[in-house]
Amino acid sequence: MPKAAMLGAVLAALLIAAALPVNSQEKPEPVRVTGMWPGSTLGAALKDLAAQTGCGLPQGDEELAEFDREIWLVCRNETAENAARLMGQAAGITVRLDMESRELRVMADAPAPAETRALRTFEVADLTRLHVEYVNRYAPARTPQPDERESTAAETLLEVVGTVLPVYEDAGSGSAVGERLVVGGTVARLENVAELLDLLRKGGGESRCLGEDRAQRKRLAALSGTWTAGEQLLRPVLWQLFEKFEASVVLDAALMDTLDLSDTTVVLDRGGPRTHADVLGDVCNNYGLYVSSWRGALRFSCEPTGGVASYRVFDAAALLAGLEKEYARQKTEKDREGGFQGDLRERGGMAVVTSALVAEVTAVGHAIEVCSFGTRILVLGSAEGVDGAAEVLKGLGYVEGQAQKEGGK
């Protein structure tokens, strides 16, 4: 064969090879699960999950009584792994699904499913400086206790991270060394830590999880129906609420332990045309329930923030500076009856704001948790709770965006 012809044949073969798809590097599409299990037994839901994912029937603890327990779960187009996690949340156990081995296991007491884990170092010198400046200006005096160990600014920051992002869900770790945090855990947890530190630096903003919560409620507000006023069974009310809802919904195990869906009733304040978000408010108020976004699903629970990174950061620098002046103006001459010789620092610094915040938000029926770092206030809770806190802060003198102008960084 002439060299030119041979070269042409080789080039043609190379072009054909280049055009062929390379399947070995492509990841398969994740298996998706849709399941309607409102009031189903865990055992029936597990069999359905196994059938949809091609896994064998679930294996688990021989004495696991939870197979017969009632769950309330609606999964809509979830990955198989996330559907398993939601099922575990509904039943209060560990449901572990491995799509590579096609194994579905159920355990009453086991560590969280294995996920990609990593270690990351966060440089936090700018944030530790923020804390030191706050302490030097506003923190009240303290009396050292025997064997008391003082905390550095970085150690205090690590405590805040642990409060806002509890580690029990993915067994994360963390250490404060000098002006850096060394944190281990799942990739998702490390992303949450990075988000929190970024919001603290910015001096304000909402977590991604809180944004998901708002999006869920917006979807509910877009749904409407005709409702009957008065007392009625909770089960059909829940189904009417979420039958056409686009996202997944789960009632967690602790809540299900307090309900008997066969006879639990709910009172709707009024009937007629109403949005689903409006009716949801009646349901939550009847039982003191809390609704939040958890792994992309709408979760009902007895706790306002348990395991959910739903929060907003407020910069209270300008508010504290204003309160410092207000307390100073109330100072009187010494030894006068009805007089005042203190100041904002003596009153507790940031505690003046956070204690009033919790008291007033709770008084109007919302549940939140509050912590602070430097001049930053972190409010943990659902969209209603966080919005209620924002209103209370405005009443206390907080002005959106004022911190950067008057209170410094």
C-alpha positions as CSV (number, residue, x, y, z in Angstrom):
1,M,0.0,0.0,0.0
2,P,1.4,3.4,-0.9
3,K,2.5,5.5,2.0
4,A,-0.1,8.2,1.3
5,A,-2.9,5.7,1.3
6,M,-1.6,4.1,4.5
7,L,-1.4,7.5,6.2
8,G,-5.0,8.3,5.0
9,A,-6.3,5.1,6.5
10,V,-4.6,5.7,9.8
11,L,-6.0,9.3,10.0
12,A,-9.5,8.0,9.1
13,A,-9.3,5.4,11.9
14,L,-8.2,8.0,14.4
15,L,-11.0,10.3,13.4
16,I,-13.6,7.5,13.8
17,A,-12.1,6.6,17.2
18,A,-12.3,10.2,18.3
19,A,-15.9,10.4,17.3
20,L,-16.9,7.3,19.4
21,P,-18.4,8.1,22.9
22,V,-16.2,7.2,25.8
23,N,-18.6,5.6,28.2
24,S,-16.0,4.5,30.7
25,Q,-15.6,8.0,32.1
26,E,-19.3,8.9,32.1
27,K,-21.1,8.7,35.4
28,P,-24.5,6.9,35.3
29,E,-27.5,9.0,36.0
30,P,-28.6,8.8,39.6
31,V,-31.6,6.5,40.3
32,R,-34.6,8.7,41.2
33,V,-37.4,7.7,43.6
34,T,-41.0,8.8,43.9
35,G,-43.0,7.4,46.8
36,M,-46.3,8.2,48.5
37,W,-46.1,6.9,52.0
38,P,-48.3,9.1,54.1
39,G,-49.4,6.8,57.0
40,S,-47.6,3.8,55.5
41,T,-45.7,1.3,57.7
42,L,-41.9,1.5,57.4
43,G,-41.8,-2.0,56.2
44,A,-44.1,-1.3,53.2
45,A,-42.1,1.8,52.3
46,L,-38.8,-0.1,52.4
47,K,-40.2,-2.7,50.1
48,D,-41.3,0.0,47.6
49,L,-37.9,1.7,47.9
50,A,-36.1,-1.7,47.2
51,A,-38.3,-2.3,44.2
52,Q,-37.7,1.1,42.7
53,T,-33.9,1.0,43.2
54,G,-33.4,-2.7,42.2
55,C,-31.9,-3.5,45.6
56,G,-32.6,-6.6,47.6
57,L,-35.2,-6.6,50.3
58,P,-33.9,-4.6,53.3
59,Q,-31.7,-6.4,55.8
60,G,-31.5,-5.1,59.3
61,D,-31.6,-5.8,63.0
62,E,-33.5,-9.0,63.7
63,E,-35.4,-7.4,66.6
64,L,-36.1,-4.1,64.9
65,A,-39.7,-3.3,65.9
66,E,-39.6,-0.1,63.8
67,F,-40.5,-2.1,60.6
68,D,-44.2,-1.9,61.7
69,R,-44.2,1.7,62.8
70,E,-46.2,4.3,61.0
71,I,-44.4,6.9,59.0
72,W,-45.6,10.0,57.0
73,L,-43.4,10.6,54.0
74,V,-43.9,11.8,50.5
75,C,-40.8,11.6,48.2
76,R,-40.8,13.3,44.9
77,N,-38.1,12.6,42.4
78,E,-35.4,12.2,45.1
79,T,-32.1,10.5,44.6
80,A,-32.2,7.0,46.0
81,E,-29.7,7.9,48.7
82,N,-31.7,10.9,49.8
83,A,-34.9,9.0,49.8
84,A,-33.3,6.5,52.2
85,R,-32.2,9.4,54.5
86,L,-35.6,10.9,54.5
87,M,-37.1,7.5,55.3
88,G,-34.7,7.2,58.2
89,Q,-35.7,10.7,59.4
90,A,-39.4,9.6,59.3
91,A,-38.7,6.4,61.3
92,G,-36.0,7.6,63.6
93,I,-33.5,5.0,62.5
94,T,-30.6,4.6,60.0
95,V,-31.6,3.6,56.5
96,R,-28.5,3.0,54.4
97,L,-28.6,2.5,50.7
98,D,-25.5,1.8,48.6
99,M,-26.4,1.9,44.9
100,E,-23.0,0.4,43.8
101,S,-23.5,-2.8,45.8
102,R,-27.3,-2.6,45.5
103,E,-27.6,-3.0,49.3
104,L,-30.3,-1.6,51.5
105,R,-29.8,-1.9,55.2
106,V,-31.8,-0.7,58.2
107,M,-30.3,-0.3,61.6
108,A,-31.7,1.0,64.9
109,D,-28.4,2.4,66.0
110,A,-25.6,3.0,63.5
111,P,-23.4,5.8,62.2
112,A,-24.6,8.0,59.4
113,P,-24.2,6.6,55.8
114,A,-20.6,6.9,54.5
115,E,-20.1,10.0,52.4
116,T,-17.0,11.6,50.9
117,R,-15.1,13.2,53.7
118,A,-12.4,15.8,53.8
119,L,-10.3,18.1,56.0
120,R,-10.1,21.8,55.5
121,T,-8.3,24.7,57.1
122,F,-10.0,28.0,57.5
123,E,-7.9,31.2,58.1
124,V,-10.0,33.3,60.5
125,A,-7.6,36.1,61.7
126,D,-10.1,38.8,60.4
127,L,-12.9,37.2,62.4
128,T,-10.9,36.7,65.6
129,R,-10.0,40.4,65.4
130,L,-13.7,41.2,65.2
131,H,-14.3,39.3,68.5
132,V,-11.4,40.9,70.3
133,E,-12.6,44.4,69.4
134,Y,-16.0,43.5,70.6
135,V,-14.8,42.1,73.9
136,N,-12.5,45.1,74.6
137,R,-15.3,47.6,74.0
138,Y,-18.5,45.9,75.2
139,A,-17.9,42.7,77.2
140,P,-18.8,43.0,80.9
141,A,-16.2,42.3,83.6
142,R,-16.0,38.7,84.8
143,T,-14.8,37.0,88.0
144,P,-12.4,34.1,87.1
145,Q,-13.5,30.8,88.6
146,P,-11.1,28.1,90.0
147,D,-9.7,25.9,87.2
148,E,-11.5,28.0,84.6
149,R,-9.9,27.8,81.2
150,E,-10.2,31.0,79.1
151,S,-11.2,30.6,75.4
152,T,-9.4,32.3,72.6
153,A,-11.3,34.2,69.9
154,A,-10.8,31.2,67.5
155,E,-12.1,28.7,70.1
156,T,-15.1,30.9,70.7
157,L,-15.7,30.9,66.9
158,L,-15.5,27.1,66.8
159,E,-18.2,27.0,69.5
160,V,-20.4,29.2,67.4
161,V,-19.9,26.9,64.4
162,G,-20.9,23.9,66.5
163,T,-24.0,25.7,67.7
164,V,-25.1,26.7,64.2
165,L,-24.0,23.5,62.4
166,P,-24.5,20.6,64.9
167,V,-22.0,17.8,64.2
168,Y,-24.2,14.8,65.2
169,E,-25.6,14.4,61.7
170,D,-22.3,13.6,60.0
171,A,-19.9,13.1,62.9
172,G,-17.7,16.0,61.9
173,S,-14.7,17.3,63.9
174,G,-13.1,20.6,64.5
175,S,-10.1,22.2,66.2
176,A,-9.0,25.9,66.8
177,V,-5.3,26.4,66.5
178,G,-3.9,29.9,66.5
179,E,-6.0,32.0,64.2
180,R,-7.3,29.1,62.1
181,L,-10.0,26.4,62.3
182,V,-9.2,22.9,61.1
183,V,-12.5,21.2,60.3
184,G,-13.2,17.6,59.2
185,G,-16.4,16.1,57.9
186,T,-18.4,15.5,54.8
187,V,-18.0,17.8,51.8
188,A,-21.5,19.2,52.5
189,R,-20.6,20.1,56.1
190,L,-17.4,21.8,55.0
191,E,-19.4,23.8,52.5
192,N,-21.8,24.8,55.3
193,V,-18.9,25.9,57.5
194,A,-17.4,28.0,54.6
195,E,-20.9,29.6,54.1
196,L,-21.2,30.5,57.8
197,L,-17.7,32.1,58.0
198,D,-18.4,34.0,54.8
199,L,-21.7,35.4,56.2
200,L,-20.0,36.4,59.4
201,R,-17.3,38.3,57.3
202,K,-20.0,40.0,55.2
203,G,-21.8,41.0,58.4
204,G,-25.2,39.8,57.2
205,G,-27.2,37.4,55.0
206,E,-29.2,34.2,55.0
207,S,-28.0,30.7,54.8
208,R,-28.7,28.6,51.7
209,C,-31.0,26.4,53.9
210,L,-33.1,29.4,54.9
211,G,-33.4,30.3,51.3
212,E,-34.7,26.8,50.5
213,D,-37.2,27.2,53.4
214,R,-38.5,30.4,51.8
215,A,-38.8,28.8,48.4
216,Q,-40.8,25.9,49.9
217,R,-43.2,28.4,51.5
218,K,-43.5,30.4,48.3
219,R,-44.6,27.2,46.6
220,L,-47.2,26.6,49.3
221,A,-48.5,30.1,49.0
222,A,-49.0,29.6,45.2
223,L,-51.3,26.6,46.0
224,S,-54.9,27.3,47.0
225,G,-58.0,25.2,47.7
226,T,-61.4,25.2,49.4
227,W,-61.2,24.3,53.0
228,T,-63.8,23.4,55.7
229,A,-63.7,25.4,59.0
230,G,-63.8,23.8,62.3
231,E,-62.4,20.5,63.8
232,Q,-61.4,17.7,61.5
233,L,-59.0,14.8,61.2
234,L,-55.4,15.8,60.7
235,R,-54.6,13.1,58.2
236,P,-56.8,14.3,55.3
237,V,-55.8,17.9,56.0
238,L,-52.1,17.0,55.5
239,W,-52.9,15.1,52.3
240,Q,-54.9,18.0,50.9
241,L,-52.0,20.3,51.8
242,F,-49.3,18.3,50.1
243,E,-51.0,16.2,47.4
244,K,-50.0,18.7,44.7
245,F,-46.9,20.1,46.4
246,E,-43.8,19.9,44.2
247,A,-41.3,19.0,46.9
248,S,-40.8,16.1,49.3
249,V,-42.5,16.2,52.8
250,V,-41.6,14.3,56.0
251,L,-43.0,14.2,59.5
252,D,-40.0,13.3,61.7
253,A,-40.1,10.3,64.0
254,A,-40.2,12.3,67.2
255,L,-43.3,14.2,66.0
256,M,-45.0,11.0,64.8
257,D,-44.5,9.5,68.3
258,T,-46.7,12.3,69.7
259,L,-49.5,11.9,67.0
260,D,-52.0,9.2,66.3
261,L,-53.1,10.0,62.7
262,S,-56.2,7.8,63.1
263,D,-57.9,10.2,65.5
264,T,-55.7,13.3,65.8
265,T,-57.7,16.4,64.8
266,V,-56.9,19.9,63.8
267,V,-59.0,23.1,64.0
268,L,-59.0,25.4,60.9
269,D,-59.9,28.9,61.9
270,R,-61.9,29.6,58.8
271,G,-63.1,27.8,55.6
272,G,-63.5,28.7,52.0
273,P,-60.8,29.5,49.6
274,R,-57.4,29.7,51.3
275,T,-53.7,29.3,50.3
276,H,-52.0,26.2,51.5
277,A,-49.4,28.3,53.3
278,D,-52.2,30.0,55.3
279,V,-53.7,26.6,56.3
280,L,-50.2,25.3,57.2
281,G,-50.1,28.1,59.8
282,D,-53.3,26.8,61.4
283,V,-51.9,23.3,61.6
284,C,-48.6,24.4,63.1
285,N,-50.3,26.7,65.6
286,N,-52.6,23.8,66.8
287,Y,-49.7,21.6,67.8
288,G,-46.7,23.9,68.2
289,L,-45.1,22.3,65.1
290,Y,-42.1,23.6,63.3
291,V,-41.5,23.5,59.6
292,S,-38.1,23.7,58.0
293,S,-36.1,22.6,54.9
294,W,-34.1,19.5,55.5
295,R,-32.1,17.9,52.7
296,G,-34.4,19.7,50.2
297,A,-37.6,18.4,51.8
298,L,-40.1,20.2,53.9
299,R,-39.8,18.7,57.4
300,F,-42.3,18.9,60.3
301,S,-40.7,18.5,63.7
302,C,-41.1,19.3,67.4
303,E,-37.9,21.3,67.5
304,P,-37.4,24.7,65.8
305,T,-33.9,24.1,64.5
306,G,-32.7,20.6,65.3
307,G,-30.1,19.6,62.7
308,V,-31.1,22.3,60.3
309,A,-28.6,25.0,59.2
310,S,-31.4,27.6,58.7
311,Y,-30.2,31.0,60.0
312,R,-29.6,34.7,59.3
313,V,-26.7,36.8,60.3
314,F,-27.2,40.4,61.5
315,D,-24.5,43.0,62.0
316,A,-25.3,44.8,65.2
317,A,-22.2,47.1,65.3
318,A,-24.2,50.3,64.8
319,L,-27.0,49.1,67.1
320,L,-24.4,48.5,69.9
321,A,-22.7,51.8,69.3
322,G,-26.1,53.6,69.6
323,L,-27.1,51.7,72.7
324,E,-23.7,52.6,74.3
325,K,-24.6,56.3,73.9
326,E,-28.2,55.8,75.1
327,Y,-27.0,54.1,78.3
328,A,-24.4,56.8,78.8
329,R,-27.1,59.5,78.6
330,Q,-29.0,57.8,81.4
331,K,-26.1,57.9,83.8
332,T,-26.8,60.1,86.9
333,E,-24.8,61.6,89.7
334,K,-23.5,59.1,92.3
335,D,-25.5,58.0,95.3
336,R,-28.8,59.3,94.0
337,E,-32.1,57.4,94.7
338,G,-33.4,56.1,91.5
339,G,-30.1,56.9,89.9
340,F,-28.0,54.8,87.4
341,Q,-24.3,54.5,87.4
342,G,-23.9,51.6,84.9
343,D,-23.3,51.4,81.1
344,L,-23.9,49.0,78.3
345,R,-20.9,47.0,79.2
346,E,-22.1,46.6,82.8
347,R,-25.5,45.5,81.6
348,G,-24.0,42.7,79.5
349,G,-23.1,44.1,76.2
350,M,-24.6,42.0,73.4
351,A,-26.7,40.1,76.0
352,V,-28.9,43.2,76.3
353,V,-29.9,42.7,72.7
354,T,-30.0,38.9,72.5
355,S,-32.0,38.4,75.7
356,A,-34.6,40.9,74.6
357,L,-34.7,39.4,71.1
358,V,-35.5,35.9,72.3
359,A,-38.1,37.1,74.8
360,E,-40.0,39.2,72.4
361,V,-39.9,36.7,69.5
362,T,-41.1,33.9,71.8
363,A,-43.9,36.2,73.1
364,V,-45.4,36.4,69.6
365,G,-45.3,32.6,69.1
366,H,-42.1,32.0,67.1
367,A,-39.3,29.7,68.2
368,I,-35.7,30.7,67.5
369,E,-32.2,30.1,68.9
370,V,-29.8,33.0,69.1
371,C,-26.1,33.2,69.5
372,S,-23.5,35.9,68.7
373,F,-19.9,36.4,67.7
374,G,-18.3,39.8,68.0
375,T,-20.9,42.3,66.8
376,R,-22.7,39.6,64.7
377,I,-26.0,38.1,65.8
378,L,-27.0,34.8,64.4
379,V,-30.7,33.9,64.5
380,L,-31.5,30.2,63.9
381,G,-35.0,29.1,62.9
382,S,-37.6,28.9,60.2
383,A,-38.4,31.8,57.9
384,E,-41.2,32.9,60.2
385,G,-39.0,32.9,63.2
386,V,-36.1,34.7,61.5
387,D,-38.5,37.3,60.0
388,G,-40.0,37.8,63.5
389,A,-36.5,38.4,64.9
390,A,-35.8,41.0,62.2
391,E,-38.9,42.9,63.2
392,V,-38.0,42.8,66.9
393,L,-34.4,44.0,66.1
394,K,-35.9,46.9,64.1
395,G,-37.9,47.8,67.2
396,L,-34.7,47.7,69.3
397,G,-33.1,50.2,67.0
398,Y,-31.5,48.0,64.3
399,V,-31.4,49.6,60.9
400,E,-30.6,47.4,57.8
401,G,-27.3,48.3,56.3
402,Q,-26.4,50.8,59.0
403,A,-23.6,48.8,60.5
404,Q,-21.2,49.3,57.6
405,K,-21.7,53.0,57.7
406,E,-21.6,53.8,61.4
407,G,-20.4,50.7,63.3
408,G,-17.3,49.8,61.3
409,K,-16.5,46.5,59.9
